[in-house]
Amino acid sequence: HDAEEFIGWLLDGLNEDLNRAKEKPYYELKDSDGRDDTDVASEQWQLHLKRNQSQVVDLFAGQQKSTLTCSECDYTSVKFDPFTVLQLPLPDKDSQMTVNCFVFVKDPTKCPYSLTLDVTKRAVVSQLTGLVGEKLKLPSRNLLLCRVEKSRFMKYFSTGRPMSEVLSKKTTVYVYEIENTTAKDRK
């Protein structure tokens, strides 16, 4: 956090020192009122540039869209806020695991697919089958994760089962595309 605060402080200081805007007019942001996002973003960026014209803005500034919807009346307000430092979470290597999957589809004319996917250690089976479905354009509700040993089905895993339990012994899992079933049928 200290490094992030320092870079924010440094960029703000440089922006102030290098700012070419002599006059800094006050402005109020207009509400989006259902206008196109491109128009709202451009308008708000131009207002920001009236007060901030420096190399820091040229090199490091951007806009982040924020949308707020009233739960009472469903009115939606869209703003584009300027930023120079964008906080992004860094993945923790210890929280990720790599899963090797063999995927067998219903179509007997197709060969099995071999996929390598990264999931968090807190992931559950439905998250892995969702990734498999996304990669192969299959409905994830039709995918069943199984343990296969010596060419025999040993166990299939429910959608809520943690992947850390599924992979306790092996790093390879088998995913089969099955006929459409309900969640009740799988439990």
Buried (B, 14 or more C-beta within 10 A) or exposed (E): EEEEEEEBEEBEEBBEEEBEEEEEEEEEBEEBEEEEEEEBBEBBBEBBBEBBBBEBBEEBBEBEEEEEEEEEEEEEBBBBEBEBBEEEEEEEEEEEBEBEBBBBBEEEEEEEBEBEBEBBEEBBBBBBBBBBBEEBEBEBBBBBBBBBEEEEEEEBBEBEBBBBEBBEEEEEBBBBBBEEEEEEEEE
